[in-house]
Amino acid sequence: MLQINTKISPFRSTAFQPGSDDFITVDSEDLKGKWNVFFFYPADFTYVCPTELEDLADNYNDFQKMGVDIYGISTDSHFCHKAWYDSSEAIGKIQYPLISDNTFSISRSFEVLREEEGRAERGTFVIDPDGVIKVMEITCEGVGRDAEALLQKVKAVSYTHLRAHETREDRGWRGGGGKK
């Protein structure tokens, strides 16, 4: 069973990088030294997924200011990701890579793969600069996620990462600004 404070499994996959004519390779080794968000979603060309990915796109600069990279991941091919980007106004806002997990290896290692369908659950993982999972959330089909709430979680875990002797379990805590 995948748990908090476990290292991610090594992987290497092809991704569509918006703003580039070329596809890129994303390797887990290249992620070290930075905070990363893995945002699994069931499939391209669906109804809920573009709203979540657009929300992340709208908040992307805030994540980047904190030094956080975002990766959208589904079991669709990188070609499918590009076609979706080229045809959807919402997805056309994305600046972060969309990783193809058409071998299912990444989804399996994060335990979000629906084997019988070959699709990923809606899973969100925050990974620290050492490649260790610090936040994980998996929601059922149709339950959307909120980028601003995710940003607060990233602020909280990065704060506690820097100050490992402290904890911030207060529900109302807002990184960098005390209470809400």
N, C-alpha and C positions, 0 to 999 in steps of 0.2 A: 504494500500500500504506500502510495506517495504521501510524504509528510512535509510539514514545514521544517526548515533547516536541513533539507537534504540537497545534495548537489544534483544539478541537471545532468542527464545522460548526454554524452557527446552526439552531435549530429552535423550533417552537412546537407544543404538543400538549395534548390534554385528558387529565386524569388523575382517578382516583378518589382522594379524600383521606379515609382512615378517620377517623371521628369527626365527619364533616360530612355534611349532607344534600345539599350542592351539589358539583358537579364543579368542578375548578379547571383553570386554564390554566397550563402550565409552559412558560416561555420561557427559552431558553439565556442570554439577557441577564440574567435575574433570578438566575442561579446565580453570577455573578461576585462575588468578594469572600469566598467560602466554599469550603471543601473539599467535594467531592461524590463520591458513589459511585453509579455506574450499574450496576445489576445486571440484566442481560438474562437472560431465561429463555424456554423454548420456548412454553409455553401454560398457561393456567389449567386447573383441573380435571385435573391430571395427578398422578403418584405421587411423583416426586422433587422437583419444584418447591416444593410446600408445605413440605417439610422444610427446604429451604434458606432460604426466605422466613421461616419460623418461627424459624430459628436467628438470622437477622438481627434479627427482632423481639425475641428474647430478649436480644440484645446492643445493641439500639438506644440505650439510655441511655448506654452507654459511648461510642458514636459521637457522640452529641449533646454529651456533656461535652467532647469534643475540638472541637466546632464543625463536625461533619461531617453533611451531609444525605445521606440515602439515597433512591434512586429505583429502584423495581422497574419493569422495562420488558418488555412482551411485545407481540406484534402483535394481541392480543385487544382488543376495544373497552373503553372505560371502563365501559360498562354490564355487560359480562361480569366485569370486575374487581370491581364492586360485588356482583354476584350471588355470586361466589366468596367474597368477604369475608363476606357474610351467611349463607352455608351451610357454611362450613368453620371448625371450631374453631381449627385451626392458623393459617389466614389471618386469622381474627378477632382475632388478637393484634397484627397489624401496625398501626403508627402512621404509617408513611411512605407517600408517594404511590405509586400504581401507575399509570404512564404508559401510555396507549394509543398504540401505534405502528401503527395499522391502515392507515396509508398506506405503511408500510415505510421511510419516509425516514430515521428515526433509526437503525434497524437497518442500513440500507444505508450510512449515513455512518460507522458504527462497524465496518463490514465483518463483521457477524455474521449477516446475513440468509441463510437458506436459500431462495433464489429459488423453487425448484421446489415448496416446501412452504408458503411464506409464513410461516415461523416463524423466530425468532431462535435462534442457538446460545446456549449457556451462556457468556456473556461478562461479565467484571467489569472495570470501568474506574474508576480513581481519578483525579479531575480536580482540579487545584489552583485556587486563587482567581483565577488569570488565565485560566482556561478551557483549560488545557494538560493533556494526558494524561500522567500520571506512572507509572501502573501499568496494565497490561492483561494479562488472562488469559482464554483461551478454552479450554473443556474440551469433550470429546466427550459425547454423550448418555449419561446414566446416571451420570456422575461428579459427585457433589455437591461443593459448596464449603463452607468452614468460616468462620464469621463471626469467630472469634477470630484465625485466621490473617490474615484480611483486616484486622482491626483493627491487628495488628502491622505490616502493610505500610503502612497509613495513618500510623501513628506514625513509621515510618522515613522515608517521603517528606516528611512535614510537618517532621520534624527537619532533613533535608537541605535542604529549601526555605528554612528559616530560616537555615541555616548553609551557604549555597551553596558555600563554599570547602572544606567537609568532605565526606567520603563515609563511608558505613556499609555496607560490603559484607560484614562479618562475619556469617556465617549465624546465629550464636548471639546476636547483639545483640537486646536487647529495649528498646524506647523507654522512656526515663525510668528505667531500672533496670539498665543494664549487660547482663551476660550472663544467659542463662537458667539 
